[in-house]
Amino acid sequence: MCAQDTQSHIEALEGSWAVVGITANGELVPREELIGFKFRFSKKELVWLSPDGEKVDEFTIKLDTSQKPLAIEMVETREEDGEKYEKTTLAIIDLKHDKLRICMPPRGEAKRPKSFESKNGSFLSLIVLERIKSSTSDTGRTKP
């Protein structure tokens, strides 16, 4: 697929998304534990925010629109004990209108999931998000 197709997918992801469901290793996370958590996508970043707006995690992202389902590479860069390291997580995403699903293995896992399910013993997480609609985008521009 072409760069233009990848760009249109990135633009479709941009903005803030509310976490409405997580199934981790086959276990449904209680909905009340998810209230207020958000994902914010920009051109090359994904930031996971806590209910108080603090960064939980931050990733550099890269989409591969040639794969089905759509593939996303999430790179987390951290510094511990004065040393910088990166963990790359290979995941899949499914965007339909204002709903987004992300299926991902444990952080740093190099094996990409093949489907959108999290079964007991799979160690996969299925995250369900809904777009947060507002009169302005995260950049402050008014949305059409």
Buried (B, 14 or more C-beta within 10 A) or exposed (E): EEEEEBEEBBEEBEBBBBBBBBBBBBEEBEEEEBEEBBBBBBEEEBBBBEEEEEEEEBBBBBBBBEEEBBBBBBBBEEEEEEEEEEBBBBBBBEBEEEEBBBBBBEEEBEEBBEEBEBEEEBEBBBBBBBBBEEEEEBEEEEEE
